């Protein structure tokens, strides 16, 4: 549906506000926190586990709500990719939260970001009708890969390169986070494009969600473990989960 000039101008203004609030502002906050509090570690393992497990359960709950919509609303196959992304993130984040602090936990974090970003980037691919019909096989495959990947990392983490050192995260860990962040950023572009074509608030909500994940992922590898900025990016990831949870509950109540 083509928008007239006032509608397009209003839609662009909303998109600008979302990009400012969900990408630019978090980036500035992270930069400011680093300069204010430095890189000294603030070890709070119980809090970290709580944040990760909370995000995991929210991701799985939202994925379940979206999957109900996939079953009912055949016209929105992109929800299949969104639900799959949340399932992959939720399962691997749960493994990360339960793992003891160290190499295993760190690699599970980076792997979850890379896996989630890769699944999010699939939004740009045209989804054949046959794939939508086999959506249960697709989601089961995503779950199986997330569980298998977590198990392999947990069992063979010693074979992987050390993800961090005194100077910060290693090149391998940074690369995983950057690639995942680019995947989330591409997903944000998908939802922004949809919104500019036909303004639907839900697309803007998912754009906010993916932008928050993108900025957190792109910046995470450059933070020091357990430092103030490191905690900030965990907080923004949890906020991203909360945004889609609120919207999904609102939509479910409207049905």
N, C-alpha and C positions, 0 to 999 in steps of 0.2 A: 504494500500500500504506500503510495507516494504521499509525502507530507508537504503541506504548504509551508511557506517561509516562516510564519510565526511558530508553528509547531516544531519545525526543524531547529529553529533557534533555541526554543525552550528545551528540546531534547539534548542539544549540544551543551547547553548550560548545565543540565543535570549530569551529563557525562563528565564534563570538566570538574564539577564539584566532587563526583565520586573518585576520579583519578587523583584529585588534590587530597581528599580525606583518606583514601585507602592505599595510596602509593607514596605520594610526595611527602605528606605529613609524617607517616611512620618512618620514612627514610631520614627526615630531619630529626625526629625524636631519637632514633637510634644513634645518630651522629652526636646529638647533644648529650645523651646519657653517657656515651663513651668519654667525651671531654669533661663531663662533670665528675664522674665516678671512677674513671680510669679502667684498667684491665685486671684489677685485683679480683680473685675468685670469691664468690659468695656461695659456699657449698650448702645446699639444702636438698638432700636427696629425697626426703619425704615429700617436699613441695613439688619437686620435679616429677616424681612418680604420679602425684595427684593431678598435675596439669596434663601429663601425657595420657593417663587413663581417662580423664574427663573428656579430653578431646576425642579420644578413640570411641568412647561410648556415644558421644554426640554424633560423630561421623557415621557410625553404624545405624543410629536411630534415624537420622535424616535420610540415609541411603534406603532404609526400609520404607519410609514415607514416600520417597520418590519412586521406589519400585512399584508401590501400589498405583501410582499415577501412570507408570509405564504400562501396567496391565490394563488400566482403564482408558488412557488417552493415547491411542495409537498414533495420533498426529504429532506427537512430540517425542520422536526417537532419541533426540539429544539427551533426554533425561536418563537414558540407558548408560551413556558415557559418564554423566555426572554421578549417578548412583554407583557405578563401577569404580570411579576414582575415589569416592568416599569410602567404599568398602576396602579397597586396597590400602588407603591411608589408615583407616581405622584398625585393620588387623595388624599391620606392621608397626603402627604407633603403640598398640597394646603390647606387642612383643618388646618394643623398645622400653616402654615404661616398666615392664616386669623384669627386664634384664638387669643384672648387677652393674653398677656404675663402672665404666671402663671401655675397652675396645669393642666388645660385643654390643653394648648399648649405643655407642657412638655410630658404629656402622649401620645398625638398624635404623637409626635416625636418618642418616644420609640416604640409605636405600629406600626408605619410605618416601622421602622427598623426590628422589629420582623416579620411582615407580609411579607415584601419584601424578607428577608432572607429565610423565609420558602418557598416562591414560587420559589426562585432561587435554593434551594436544590432539587426541584422536577426534575431538569435537569437529575439527575442520574437515575430516574425511567424510565423504558421502556414505551414509549408512544404508546398504541394500536392504530391501524389504525382507529378504531371506534371513539376514542377520537379526532383524527385529523379531522375526518368528522364532529364532533360536536364542532369544535373549536369556533364557534360563541357563542354557549351556554356556553362554558368554560370561554371565556373572559368576557361575560356578568355576569357570576357568580362571577368572581374575582372583577369586578367593583361594583357589588351589595354588596358584603361583605365589600369592602373598604369603601363605602359610609355609610353602616349600622354601621360598627365599629366606624367610625368617629363620626356619629350622637350619638351613645350610649355614647362614651367617653365625647363628648361635653355636653350631657344632664345629665349624671350621674357620672361625674368626682369626685364628693364629696364622692362617695361610694368607690373609689379606694384609696389605701394607698398613703400617701404623697410621691411624687417622688424625692424630694430633701430637703435638710436642710442646715444648716450652714457649715457642714463638707463635703457636696457634695451630689451626688445622692444616693438614698436609694438602698438597696439590690435588691428590686423588679425591679427598673429601670435598675440597672446594669445587672441583669439577662436577661432582655428583650433585651438589646443591645448585650450582649455576645452571646445569642442564635441566634440573627439575624446575627451577625458577623460570626459565625460558618457556618451558611447557605450560606452566600456569599463566604466564603472561600472554601466550598465544591464545589460551582459553578465554582470558579476559577480553582480548580483541574480538573473539567470536561473539561473546555476549554483547559487547558494545556495538558491534556491527548489526546484530539483530535488533537492538534497542533503537538505533538510529533509523532503521527501516520501518519499524513499527513499535512505538514506545509501549512496552509492557514492563511494569515495575519489577516483575520477577527477574527479567533479564538483567536489570540494573543491580539487583541483589546478588545474583551470581557473579556479575562483573566485580562487585566489591569483594566478594569471597575470594575469587581467584587473584585479584590484585593484591590482597593482603598476603595470600600464600606466596605470591610471586616475590614481593619485596622482602618477605621474611626469608625465603629460600635463597634469593640472590645475595642477601647480606649476611646470612647465617655463617657461611664458611669463613668470613672475615672477622667474626667475633671471637673472643677468647672464651674458652669453656668456663662456665659458671660465673663469668663476669656480668656486670649490670646489663650491657647490651644483649648478651646471650639470653638473659631472662626476658628482656623486652620482646625479642622475636618469638619466644614461646608464648608470651601474652598475646601478641597479635595473631598468632596461629589459632589460639583458643577463641579469640574474638571472631575470627573468620568462621569457625564452626558455629558459634552462637548466632551469627547473622542468618545463616541458612536454616538453622533450627527454628528460629522465631518465624521466619517466612513460611517454612513448611508447615508449622503448626497452624498458622493463620489460614493457609490455603486448605488444610485438612478440615478445619472447622467450618469453612465455607461450603464444603461439599455436602 
